[in-house]
Amino acid sequence: EKNNLQFALPKAPAAHVYNYNVKFDSWMARKTIHQPNLLCNHLRYDFRGVNNLLPYNSTLYISIVRDPVSQFKSVFSYYMNDVYAFRNVQSAFPSKKVKENINFLLHEFLKTPYKYIDKSQASHYEHLYKNPMAYDFGIEDAEYKYHFAIRDAIQDKNENQLENLLGGFKGIDLSKENLIKDENNPNIPVSILTNNFADNYRPLIKKILSSFHFILNMNYFDESLVLLNSLLNWDWRDLAFIKKNSRILNSKDIENEKELYDDIDFERLARWNYLDFMIYKIVNTTFHHQLKNFGHDRLQTGLNQLRRARHELTSHCIDRQKSDPNKSFKITSNGVQIQKYELQKGMENMPECKNLIVEERKYLYRVLTKQMKEMEERRNEREN
């Protein structure tokens, strides 16, 4: 914005995300007065679609991943009321309040996830209940579709259909009277399906990940920004940030975070979100190779510069007393407390301070309003 660059924004009014039900294509973006420079709204990735808008040979493709264990806990909690599969868990235990019993509800979901999934129920965010990170990368998880098809074939006692569905998988003995047991459904070999699907998806995942010039790791966010800046060569103040939309955790919440996954739940989660675990493992391995090649001393210099710039900017802009997380927060529709910040007196009209704390949707609406005005002025010039 400071350099008057053009954002590729969704066509839908006031939308901060592209349509998640389809993969991204160039027609989904609003027109701008010239070739857009930035595409940074949430979308389902498709290389062809992005390349149509921002050609790969003249664009830096960047993405980000997060440890799938902490990510799924966050998704489960934040989108409890938006994803039917999660909401159905809550409905099954009406006496359990979400905030105080999030670990119990997540445990129950991981124990028998298909029990809470209804194919007839769908929402804009329904994809989040399984491999949400893979979905964002444009990878369609077909395992659950096979699961329902297998269940239907078993219930209909359609042995030919069942053999067609499972004949290509390794490790399944169809001659047994009962198929391999699985706690999600005693007649469906989910774990074996997962192992077979994982092998099939690995080449596709590597191909998609290789289309990015750099992938940040949220679990090493400062380090990621230092590596990224070796490509961007920006002023460190332009990379300074504060955490927004982050949950405020009290001491009890922190203990719950530690106790979230026992070994069994972790194994269930790794199997349920097997694509996300595969993605993170590949990216995390590459990321640590990049850190090693970057060099320890060079990394520490970059971290010091980034953190100094962040400290200077926040000290200049943020009123620490009014931004105390115990006093300044907002509560989401799910009852989650989110950190809020207040600016120091006299800093309200300083662009770098306003931009530091502005909410994503408000910022994008401001950019949208500005770009729509530019388009209108361009049309008027042509008509005159």
N, C-alpha and C positions, 0 to 999 in steps of 0.2 A: 504493500500500500504506500509506503514511504517513497518508493521509486515509481509509483503509478503503474504497477504491473496489473495485468488483467487476470481475474479469477474465473475459472470455468465453474459456474454455479448451476445447481439443478434447476430445471424449468418450473417445477412445482412451486407455487408461491410460499414464501417463508420456510421452505424446506432446507434443512441442514444436512440431509442425507439423500443420496440417490435411491431410486427404487431397488430395495434389497431382493425383490422377488425375481429379478432378472439380472444378468451380467451387464456390466457397463458397456455402453456404446456412445459414440460421439453425438448422436442425435438427441441424447438425453440432456446435453448441456445447453445453457442459454447462449445466444449469440453475444459477442463482444465487439467493441469498435475495431479491434485487430486480433490477430492470433493470440489466444490465451497463453499466459505464462505459467499459471499454477492450477493444478487440479488436486485439491486437498480435502474435499468432503468425503464422508464415509460412502463406500460403494463396494459392489461385488466385482472383484478384479477380473478383467479379461484383457489379455495382452493386445489382441487385435483391436478391440474397442478403444483402449487407451491410446494405442499407436495411431489410430485414425485421427484422434484429436491432437495429441502431442507426440510427434514422431520420435521414435526411440533414439535415432542417431543424433538428435539435437536436444534431448531432454534427459534429466537425471531422474531415474526411477528409484524411489525410496519407499520402504515400508517399515513396519514395526511388529514385533512379536512379544509375547509375555508368557512367563511360566504358566503352563496350562492348569496347574494345581490351584494357584491363587486366582487365576483368571476365572475359572469355572465357579469358584466360591463367590466371587464378586458378581458374576453374571446371574447366578442363582438368586442371590440376595436382592440385587438391584432391579431385576426384571420379574420378580415373583408375580406381580399382578398383570404382566404383559404377555407372558408365555403360558398357554393353556396347560402344557405338561407340568410346569412348576405349580400353577394354581391348583391343579388337581391333587397334588400332594398335600397342599395346605387344606383343601376341602376334605381330604380323607382323615385329617386330624384337627377338627375345628377347635378343640380346646387348647391347641398349641399356638401361642402367639409367635409370629414370624421372628421378630427381633430376638426374643429370648430363646428361641428353639430352632434357629437356622441350621445348626449342626445336625440336630435330630432329623429335621425335614430333608436335608441333603443326604444324610445317611440312608433314609428310607427310599429316596429317589434312586440312588446309586444301587441299592439292593435289588430293586425290581423296576427299572425305568419303564419298560414297555407296559407295565400295569397302569401307568399314568398318561400314556400317549394314546390319543384318539385321532385317527386319520381324518375324521370329519371336522376336527377343530383346527383352525388355522388363524394366525395373526401375522402382522408385519414382522414380528420378532420371533416367530416360532422356530426358525432355524437355529436359535441359540441353545436349544436343549441338547444338541449333540454336535461335537466338533465345530464350534462356532468360528474358530480361527481359520480352519480349512475352508469353511463356507465363504468367508471374506476373501480368501485367495481364489475363489471361483471353482473350488473343488467340490463336486457333488458326491456326498457319501451315499453309496447305493446299498450299504449293508442293511439299513433298517427296512428298505423296500423288500429286500430278499427275506428279511425276518417275517414281515407280514405275509408275504407270498407263501413262505414255508408253513406258517401257522395256518393259513387258509387251506393249504393242501392237506395238512394233517387233520384239520377239523372236518374237511370234506371226504377224508379217506381216499384221496386221489393219489394212488401210488405212482402212476406214470408221471404226473406233474411233479411230485416230490423227487423222483429219480432225476428228472430233467433239471430241476433246480439245484440239486446237490451233487449230481454226477461229476461235475468238473472240479469239485473241491477235494483237497488232499486230507486224509485222516478221518474220513467218515465211512463207517462200515454200515452200508445200507441193508446188510443181511440180518442185522440184529433186530430182535423183536421191537425193542424201544431204541430210539436214537439216543445219542450221548446226552446225559443229563446236564442241565444248566439251571442255576438258581433263578434266572429271569423267567424261564419257562421250561418245565421238565422235559419237553419234547423238542426243544430247539437248540442246536449246538452253536450258541452265539460265539463262544470263545474260539472255536475252530473257524467260524466265518470270519472273525476279526483277523486271525492270523493269515488266512488266505487273501482277504481283501488288502491287508497291509502290504503284502508282497506285490500285489497288482498295482497299488497306488504309488509305490516308491519312485519309479521313473517319472511319473507325471509331476509329483511334488518337486523333485529335483529340477525338472525343466522349468516349472513356474518360478521357483525361487531364484533360479539362475538369470531370470529376466530383470532382476532388480540390481542396480548398481551398488546399493547398500541397504542392509536391513538392520534397523536399530533393535536393541534388546532392552525392553522396559525395565528388566531387573538390574541392568547396568546402564541407567539412563544417562548419567553424566559422562561416563566413558563413551557411550554411543555418540553423544553430541561432539565430543572431542574428535573421534574418528570421522564423523560426518563433516566437521569443519575443515578437515584436511582436504575434502573435496570442494566445499563451498567457499572457503577462505573469507568468511564474513567477520565483521567486527563482533567481539565476544558479547557486547551489550545486546546485539540483535539475537543472541541465543539465550540470553538470561531469561529465566522463567520462575514462576511459583506454581505449586501444585493446586490445581483446581478440580472440582468434582471429586475430590478425595474424601473418603469416609472418615469421620471423627471417631476414633476408637477409645473407649475408656479401658481401665485396667482389666475389667471382666471380658470385654471384647477381645483384648490382646491375648488373654489366656485361652479364650475360645478359638482364636486363630491358631494357636499352637496345638490345640487338641483336635483340630478339625478332622484330620485323616489318620485313622489307624492303618495298619498294614493292609487289612482287607479292603477298606474303603479306597486306599490308594490304588490297589490292584484293580478294583472295579472301575475307578475313574480312568486309569490308564487304558483299560480295555474299551470303555465306553467312548472315550475321546481319543482313540488310537491314532487318528490322523493328526490331531493337534500335538500329541506327544512326539510323533515322528517329525513334524515340521519344526517344533522347538528344538529337538535334539540336533537336527541338521544345522539350523541357524546358529544355535548356541556353540556348536563345535567350530563352525566357520568363524564366528565372532571372536572366540578366544584365540584362534590362529591369527586373526587380524590384529588383536591386541598385542600378541607376542611379536609380530613383525613390525608393529608400530614402534615398539621400544618403551621400556619402563620409564626412563627419564623424560622422554618426549611426552608420554602420556601424563606424567605428574605435572609437567609444565603447563600442559593444556588444561588439566583439571584445576590447577591453581588460578589460571587466568579466567576460566569460566566461573568459578565460585567467587572470585573477587568481583567480577562484573555483576554477578547476581546479588552479592551483599551490598555493593554500592547502589544498585538500582532499587532494591527493596528498602534499604535504609533511607533513601531519598524519597520514596513514594509511600510506603506503607506505614500506617499508624499501628504500631505494635499493640498498644493497650486496647484499642477498639477492635483489633483483629484477633484477640484472644479466642482460641477455638472453644473455650468453655462459655463464651458470651456471644460470639459472632458466628452464627451458622444458620443454614436453612434446612428445612426438613422436606424430603421428597415424599411423593405419594405413597411410597412403601415404608415410610417411617425412618428412613436413613438420614442421619445428620451429615450435612456436607459443609465443609469449611467455607466461610465467607471472609472477605477482606475489606477494610476501610482505608481510604487514602488520607494522608496527612492534610491538614488544612492548607489551602492554597495550591494543592497539587491536582485538584479536580479537573482542571482544564489543560493539564500537561499531557500531550499525546502519548508519550512513552509510559506515563503512569496510568492513564486511562486504559491503554491497551494491555497493560500488565494484568488487570483484574477483570476486564470485560468478559462476560459470558460468551461462549461460542456462538450461540444463536443470535445474540444482539450484535456481535461483531460482523457476522456474515450478512445480517440484514442491512447493516450500515454499508457494507461493501456493495451489496445488491442495489440499494437505493442509489448509490453513487454511479454505478455502472449503467443502470437504467436511465438515469439522467443524461449520461454521456451518449447513450444510444439515441435518445430523443433529440438531443442537440444535433447529432450527426444527421438524422432524418430531416430536421428542419433546414439544415444547411443545404442538403441536396434538393429539397423542394424549392428553396429560394434561388 
